[in-house]
């Protein structure tokens, strides 16, 4: 691992990656290769997660290509130095801010979206001019192997290097000094990443997760809400960091929502969702058993069936849930949706604000006052009004957590900024050297300083 990092550092110090045209060529090569490898990537996603080709493209390959298209469109503008006006106190001078790459960065990606969450930060890091060590998840071996082969066919290892393997290799990488670390995963692992980074004073971005609330008020279009919430739980079998984690529904709309949710699931997956081959499966048997166990202290009103052989669990709506229920004690990361009711908006705010800040929050309403309270009073990474999940697919909006759900953000220009140090430079002219800043000070100099600096 030490040799990998040092080789990349030597390559970075040749300053080749600072050239914007070099970066553009690299990104275009990646864009072309992803299109050529699309079928192989889709096969790997199906092998690891049972993802259909359509879902694999919609949620991973297509989003990566969209990110590349957006980056290539704007990278020259993002990379230009930006002039800043200097005050009269600094006359004669000019000021500029230059986009400077960090150097050698480590990108650690998770298993739930193994293509998107590996390549999207890689695009941002390369666009900013860095060299990258990429550590994909060992939990999705087929996809990780394809990514390693694909990236290895495009880039030399001194520029982009994929490191495969499990926890031992992760720990070995974290012993090395990187110039930036970008991690996507669980809050529990995020603590360890930050601790390792602190030993080298390495800056980090942590894209974590948490329990994202989904709120339905009395004014909501329940039919539309049920369909869009069901979509958020069906997508990737709920194994999405921004999936609706629990439902807070006004008591007057509860029964209607149950009916509409049941119909929405049947419309998308049929009467036997657990047997539908297009339903993504749970990543492994351990998580399957964990999810099935979360139903034990709740009442199942929709779904509830699982198949241990295929590792599929149908979208499940849970009733008779309390804040102490097992499904409310951890991030679910599966197709289960516990449901709690409320009467007053103040109760919603109190409940959500008493918990760690979530990565996402969702509100279904037609009431502008409720929407205003949602926007202004609740703290969360990002979210939607009258939809779920799709905010993360907008390249121009930052995506990231707050508090327990992470720190830092990326996507589009924000991703370029994440992997960039903005270096400020003032250039002073030599033809005039105003004396009032120099010792010894007197009343005249003091008056001049006050005049220029106030």
JOJOPE-V352560 format. One record per pair of residues at least 4 apart in sequence whose ideal C-beta (glycine too) atoms are under 7 Angstrom apart, sorted by sequence separation. I is the first residue (numbers start at 1). GAP is how many residues later the second one is. D is the distance in Angstrom with one decimal. If there is no record, write none. Layout:
I/GAP/D, I/GAP/D
This chain:
1/4/6.5, 2/4/6.1, 3/4/6.0, 4/4/6.6, 5/4/6.3, 6/4/6.5, 7/4/6.6, 8/4/6.2, 9/4/6.4, 20/4/6.3, 21/4/6.5, 22/4/6.5, 23/4/6.3, 24/4/6.2, 25/4/6.3, 26/4/6.5, 27/4/6.3, 28/4/6.4, 29/4/6.2, 30/4/6.3, 31/4/6.9, 32/4/6.5, 33/4/5.9, 34/4/6.7, 37/4/5.5, 38/4/6.2, 39/4/6.4, 40/4/6.5, 41/4/6.4, 42/4/6.5, 43/4/6.3, 44/4/6.3, 45/4/5.8, 46/4/6.1, 51/4/5.0, 52/4/6.7, 53/4/6.4, 54/4/6.1, 55/4/5.7, 56/4/5.5, 57/4/4.7, 58/4/5.7, 59/4/6.6, 60/4/6.6, 61/4/6.4, 62/4/6.3, 63/4/6.4, 64/4/6.5, 65/4/6.3, 66/4/6.3, 67/4/6.2, 68/4/6.1, 69/4/6.5, 70/4/6.6, 71/4/5.6, 74/4/5.5, 75/4/6.0, 76/4/6.9, 86/4/4.3, 113/4/4.6, 114/4/6.1, 115/4/5.9, 116/4/5.5, 118/4/6.4, 119/4/6.2, 120/4/6.9, 121/4/6.1, 122/4/6.2, 123/4/6.1, 124/4/6.6, 126/4/6.7, 140/4/5.7, 141/4/6.1, 142/4/6.6, 143/4/6.3, 144/4/6.3, 145/4/6.4, 146/4/5.9, 147/4/6.0, 148/4/5.9, 149/4/6.4, 150/4/6.9, 151/4/5.9, 155/4/4.7, 157/4/4.4, 165/4/3.5, 167/4/6.2, 168/4/6.4, 169/4/6.4, 170/4/6.5, 171/4/6.9, 185/4/4.7, 186/4/6.7, 189/4/6.4, 190/4/6.3, 191/4/6.3, 192/4/6.4, 193/4/6.3, 194/4/6.3, 216/4/4.9, 221/4/6.2, 222/4/6.0, 223/4/6.7, 224/4/6.2, 225/4/5.9, 226/4/6.1, 227/4/6.5, 228/4/6.7, 229/4/6.7, 230/4/6.0, 231/4/6.1, 236/4/5.1, 249/4/5.8, 253/4/5.5, 254/4/6.6, 255/4/6.7, 256/4/6.2, 257/4/5.8, 258/4/6.5, 259/4/6.5, 260/4/6.1, 261/4/6.5, 262/4/6.5, 263/4/6.1, 264/4/6.5, 265/4/5.8, 266/4/6.5, 269/4/3.7, 283/4/5.4, 284/4/7.0, 285/4/6.3, 286/4/6.5, 287/4/6.3, 288/4/6.4, 289/4/6.3, 290/4/6.9, 300/4/3.7, 321/4/4.7, 324/4/7.0, 332/4/5.2, 343/4/6.4, 345/4/6.5, 346/4/6.2, 347/4/6.2, 348/4/6.3, 349/4/5.7, 350/4/6.1, 367/4/6.6, 368/4/6.2, 369/4/6.6, 370/4/6.4, 371/4/6.4, 372/4/5.9, 373/4/5.1, 374/4/5.8, 384/4/5.9, 401/4/3.2, 410/4/5.6, 411/4/5.4, 413/4/6.3, 414/4/6.4, 416/4/5.9, 441/4/5.0, 442/4/6.9, 443/4/6.3, 444/4/6.4, 445/4/6.3, 446/4/6.5, 447/4/6.3, 448/4/6.4, 449/4/5.7, 450/4/5.6, 12/5/6.2, 17/5/6.2, 46/5/5.6, 51/5/4.5, 56/5/6.2, 57/5/4.8, 109/5/6.5, 125/5/4.6, 155/5/3.8, 185/5/6.4, 197/5/4.2, 220/5/5.1, 233/5/4.8, 235/5/6.1, 238/5/4.9, 249/5/5.4, 266/5/5.9, 282/5/5.1, 295/5/6.0, 307/5/5.1, 323/5/5.4, 327/5/6.2, 342/5/4.7, 365/5/4.6, 401/5/2.7, 409/5/5.3, 410/5/3.7, 441/5/6.0, 16/6/5.8, 17/6/6.8, 45/6/4.4, 126/6/6.6, 138/6/6.8, 163/6/5.7, 216/6/7.0, 270/6/5.7, 273/6/6.1, 282/6/4.4, 306/6/6.8, 321/6/6.3, 342/6/5.4, 365/6/5.6, 384/6/6.6, 391/6/6.5, 400/6/5.7, 401/6/6.8, 86/7/4.9, 110/7/5.8, 125/7/5.1, 137/7/6.3, 183/7/6.4, 197/7/4.7, 269/7/4.6, 306/7/4.1, 321/7/6.5, 384/7/5.1, 392/7/5.1, 86/8/6.8, 109/8/4.6, 136/8/4.0, 249/8/5.6, 265/8/6.0, 363/8/6.6, 383/8/6.3, 400/8/5.5, 410/8/4.9, 86/9/4.8, 109/9/3.9, 151/9/5.5, 216/9/5.4, 282/9/6.4, 295/9/6.2, 305/9/5.4, 318/9/6.0, 327/9/6.1, 382/9/5.3, 400/9/2.7, 409/9/6.9, 436/9/4.2, 122/10/5.8, 152/10/6.5, 163/10/6.4, 183/10/4.6, 194/10/5.9, 233/10/6.3, 269/10/6.0, 328/10/6.0, 399/10/5.7, 400/10/6.6, 408/10/5.9, 42/11/4.8, 45/11/4.3, 84/11/4.2, 107/11/7.0, 136/11/5.5, 151/11/5.3, 193/11/6.5, 232/11/5.4, 233/11/6.5, 303/11/4.3, 327/11/4.3, 363/11/4.5, 398/11/4.0, 399/11/6.2, 83/12/7.0, 84/12/6.5, 122/12/6.1, 181/12/6.5, 194/12/6.6, 232/12/4.8, 303/12/5.2, 304/12/5.1, 399/12/4.6, 436/12/4.3, 83/13/5.4, 84/13/6.1, 193/13/6.6, 303/13/3.6, 325/13/6.4, 398/13/6.0, 436/13/6.0, 42/14/4.8, 82/14/6.6, 107/14/5.0, 148/14/4.0, 292/14/5.3, 302/14/6.4, 303/14/6.4, 371/14/5.7, 397/14/6.5, 45/15/6.7, 81/15/4.7, 82/15/4.7, 107/15/5.8, 147/15/6.2, 214/15/5.9, 229/15/5.6, 302/15/3.8, 81/16/6.6, 118/16/6.3, 148/16/5.7, 181/16/5.2, 190/16/4.6, 300/16/6.2, 301/16/5.2, 395/16/5.7, 396/16/5.0, 398/16/4.0, 81/17/4.8, 134/17/6.9, 321/17/4.1, 361/17/5.8, 382/17/6.1, 395/17/4.4, 107/18/6.5, 118/18/5.2, 190/18/4.9, 288/18/6.6, 300/18/6.3, 301/18/4.7, 318/18/6.2, 321/18/6.1, 299/19/6.8, 316/19/6.1, 318/19/6.6, 321/19/5.7, 361/19/4.0, 381/19/5.7, 41/20/6.0, 79/20/5.4, 105/20/5.1, 144/20/5.8, 288/20/6.4, 298/20/4.0, 299/20/4.5, 315/20/4.6, 316/20/4.8, 317/20/5.3, 318/20/4.4, 319/20/5.6, 360/20/6.1, 381/20/4.2, 78/21/6.8, 181/21/5.6, 183/21/6.6, 187/21/4.6, 295/21/6.8, 298/21/6.8, 299/21/3.9, 313/21/6.3, 314/21/6.8, 316/21/6.8, 318/21/6.2, 360/21/6.0, 362/21/5.5, 381/21/5.4, 114/22/6.1, 174/22/3.9, 180/22/6.7, 186/22/6.5, 187/22/6.5, 291/22/5.8, 298/22/5.7, 313/22/5.4, 317/22/6.1, 357/22/4.9, 358/22/5.0, 359/22/4.4, 360/22/5.9, 361/22/4.2, 362/22/5.3, 363/22/5.2, 364/22/5.5, 380/22/6.8, 38/23/5.9, 114/23/5.9, 177/23/4.4, 179/23/6.9, 180/23/5.6, 181/23/4.7, 182/23/4.8, 183/23/5.5, 184/23/4.2, 185/23/6.9, 186/23/6.2, 187/23/6.7, 288/23/5.0, 295/23/6.5, 298/23/5.1, 357/23/6.1, 360/23/4.8, 379/23/6.1, 178/24/5.5, 183/24/6.9, 381/24/5.4, 105/25/4.8, 107/25/5.9, 177/25/6.9, 288/25/7.0, 345/25/6.3, 353/25/6.9, 381/25/6.7, 104/26/6.9, 111/26/3.9, 114/26/4.3, 134/26/6.7, 136/26/6.7, 285/26/6.8, 352/26/5.7, 362/26/5.0, 34/27/6.7, 101/27/5.1, 103/27/6.3, 104/27/4.9, 105/27/5.5, 106/27/5.0, 107/27/5.0, 108/27/4.7, 109/27/5.2, 110/27/5.5, 134/27/7.0, 138/27/6.2, 298/27/5.8, 101/28/3.4, 102/28/5.7, 103/28/7.0, 107/28/7.0, 109/28/6.3, 111/28/3.8, 115/28/6.3, 131/28/5.6, 132/28/5.0, 133/28/5.2, 134/28/4.8, 135/28/5.1, 138/28/4.3, 297/28/5.4, 345/28/6.2, 349/28/5.7, 101/29/4.7, 104/29/6.9, 106/29/6.8, 111/29/4.5, 114/29/4.2, 118/29/5.9, 281/29/5.9, 282/29/4.6, 297/29/5.6, 298/29/6.1, 349/29/6.8, 34/30/6.3, 114/30/6.6, 133/30/6.2, 212/30/6.0, 214/30/3.7, 273/30/7.0, 281/30/4.0, 296/30/7.0, 34/31/6.3, 212/31/6.8, 216/31/6.8, 222/31/5.4, 226/31/5.7, 230/31/5.8, 274/31/4.9, 281/31/4.9, 282/31/6.1, 209/32/4.2, 212/32/6.1, 213/32/6.9, 218/32/4.3, 274/32/6.5, 294/32/5.2, 212/33/4.7, 213/33/6.0, 214/33/5.1, 215/33/4.7, 216/33/4.4, 217/33/5.3, 220/33/6.7, 274/33/5.2, 279/33/5.4, 294/33/4.5, 31/34/6.7, 211/34/4.2, 216/34/6.5, 218/34/5.2, 222/34/4.9, 226/34/3.5, 230/34/4.2, 234/34/6.1, 135/35/6.2, 211/35/6.1, 213/35/5.7, 218/35/6.1, 222/35/5.4, 226/35/4.4, 230/35/5.4, 234/35/6.8, 31/37/4.6, 216/37/6.1, 223/37/5.1, 227/37/4.3, 265/37/6.6, 30/38/6.6, 135/38/6.0, 222/38/5.5, 226/38/4.9, 230/38/6.7, 265/38/6.8, 274/38/5.1, 294/38/6.6, 274/39/6.9, 133/40/6.8, 262/40/4.7, 274/40/4.5, 298/40/6.4, 27/41/5.9, 216/41/6.5, 261/41/5.6, 273/41/3.8, 295/41/6.8, 237/42/6.6, 273/42/6.4, 294/42/5.9, 359/42/4.6, 237/43/4.3, 258/43/5.3, 291/43/4.1, 27/44/6.3, 28/44/6.8, 236/44/5.1, 237/44/6.4, 239/44/6.5, 258/44/6.5, 27/45/5.7, 237/45/5.9, 291/45/6.2, 357/45/4.9, 357/46/3.6, 359/46/3.9, 356/47/6.1, 357/47/5.9, 358/47/5.6, 359/47/6.6, 24/48/6.5, 356/48/3.6, 357/48/5.7, 265/50/4.9, 24/51/6.3, 64/51/6.4, 23/52/6.5, 64/52/5.9, 71/52/5.7, 75/52/5.3, 282/52/6.3, 60/53/5.8, 63/53/5.4, 67/53/5.4, 59/54/6.6, 61/54/6.4, 20/55/6.5, 60/55/4.1, 64/55/4.7, 68/55/5.9, 20/56/5.9, 60/56/4.3, 64/56/6.1, 67/56/5.3, 71/56/5.0, 261/56/5.5, 59/57/6.7, 20/59/4.9, 258/59/6.5, 121/61/4.9, 108/62/7.0, 48/66/6.8, 106/67/6.1, 117/67/4.9, 45/70/6.7, 106/72/4.5, 105/73/6.1, 41/74/6.0, 104/74/5.7, 105/74/6.1, 110/74/5.1, 104/75/5.3, 105/75/4.2, 106/75/4.8, 107/75/4.8, 108/75/4.6, 109/75/5.6, 110/75/4.8, 103/76/3.6, 108/76/7.0, 237/76/6.9, 102/77/4.0, 105/77/6.5, 102/78/4.4, 234/81/5.6, 233/82/4.9, 246/82/6.4, 18/83/6.7, 17/84/6.5, 230/85/6.0, 245/86/6.2, 245/87/5.5, 254/87/5.6, 247/90/5.5, 249/90/6.1, 251/90/4.2, 12/91/5.2, 49/91/6.9, 246/91/6.9, 247/91/6.9, 250/91/7.0, 251/91/6.9, 12/92/5.9, 48/92/4.0, 246/92/4.9, 247/92/4.5, 248/92/5.6, 249/92/5.8, 250/92/6.1, 251/92/6.1, 244/93/6.4, 247/93/7.0, 9/94/6.8, 48/94/5.0, 238/94/6.7, 239/94/5.5, 246/94/6.8, 248/94/5.7, 9/95/5.3, 47/95/4.1, 48/95/5.1, 238/95/6.7, 239/95/6.4, 8/96/4.6, 27/96/6.7, 238/96/4.6, 237/97/6.4, 238/97/4.0, 44/98/4.1, 45/98/5.9, 237/98/5.2, 238/98/6.9, 5/99/5.9, 27/99/6.2, 44/99/4.2, 26/100/5.6, 27/100/6.5, 248/100/5.6, 234/101/6.7, 44/102/4.4, 233/102/4.9, 23/103/6.1, 248/103/6.8, 23/104/5.9, 233/104/5.6, 41/105/5.9, 23/106/6.0, 40/106/5.6, 18/111/5.2, 17/112/4.6, 17/113/6.8, 37/113/5.2, 17/114/6.4, 33/117/6.0, 242/117/5.6, 241/118/5.7, 242/118/3.9, 244/118/5.9, 12/119/4.8, 11/120/5.9, 33/120/6.9, 211/120/5.6, 33/121/5.3, 210/121/5.9, 209/122/5.4, 8/123/4.1, 30/124/6.1, 112/124/6.3, 8/125/6.7, 29/125/5.3, 112/127/4.5, 5/128/6.8, 112/128/6.5, 4/129/6.2, 26/129/7.0, 215/133/5.9, 213/139/5.4, 225/139/4.0, 139/144/6.1, 211/144/6.7, 220/144/4.0, 244/144/5.4, 213/145/6.4, 220/145/5.5, 221/145/6.8, 210/146/5.8, 212/146/4.5, 219/146/5.4, 220/146/6.7, 243/146/6.8, 11/147/3.9, 211/147/5.9, 212/147/5.8, 215/147/6.7, 217/147/7.0, 219/147/4.5, 242/147/5.5, 11/148/6.2, 210/148/4.5, 212/148/4.1, 213/148/5.4, 214/148/4.4, 215/148/4.8, 216/148/4.6, 217/148/4.6, 219/148/4.4, 210/149/5.3, 212/149/6.1, 215/149/6.9, 240/149/6.6, 7/150/6.9, 8/150/5.5, 209/150/5.4, 217/150/6.4, 242/150/6.0, 7/151/4.9, 208/151/6.8, 8/153/6.8, 217/153/5.3, 235/154/6.5, 232/156/3.5, 4/157/5.5, 231/157/6.7, 232/157/5.0, 228/159/5.2, 229/159/5.9, 228/160/5.5, 1/171/4.5, 5/171/4.7, 1/172/5.4, 111/172/5.9, 5/173/6.9, 2/174/6.1, 214/174/6.7, 1/175/5.6, 59/176/6.7, 59/177/6.5, 207/193/6.3, 208/193/5.4, 207/194/6.5, 210/194/5.7, 210/195/4.3, 209/196/6.2, 208/197/5.2, 208/198/4.1, 207/199/5.1, 206/200/4.6, 206/201/5.2, 205/202/6.7, 206/202/6.7, 205/203/3.3, 205/205/6.8, 205/213/5.7, 187/217/5.6, 55/225/6.7, 52/226/4.5, 51/229/5.1, 50/230/5.2, 49/231/5.4, 50/231/3.9, 49/232/6.6, 49/234/6.6, 180/239/6.3, 124/286/5.4, 128/288/5.3, 121/289/6.1, 127/289/5.4, 130/289/5.5, 124/291/3.0, 128/291/3.9, 124/292/5.9, 128/292/4.5, 121/294/6.9, 124/294/6.2, 125/294/4.5, 124/295/5.5, 105/314/6.3, 102/317/6.1, 101/318/6.9, 101/319/6.5, 102/319/5.9, 100/320/6.6, 99/321/4.9, 100/321/4.7, 99/323/6.3, 100/323/4.4, 70/325/4.3, 97/325/5.1, 98/325/4.8, 97/326/6.9, 97/327/5.3, 98/327/6.4, 67/328/5.9, 66/329/6.2, 96/329/5.5, 63/330/6.0, 95/331/4.9, 93/333/5.4, 94/333/5.1, 93/334/6.2, 78/335/5.9, 93/335/4.6, 90/336/6.8, 93/336/6.5, 92/337/3.7, 78/338/4.9, 74/339/6.7, 92/339/6.9, 86/340/6.9, 92/340/5.6, 70/342/5.8, 89/363/3.9, 88/364/5.8, 89/364/5.7
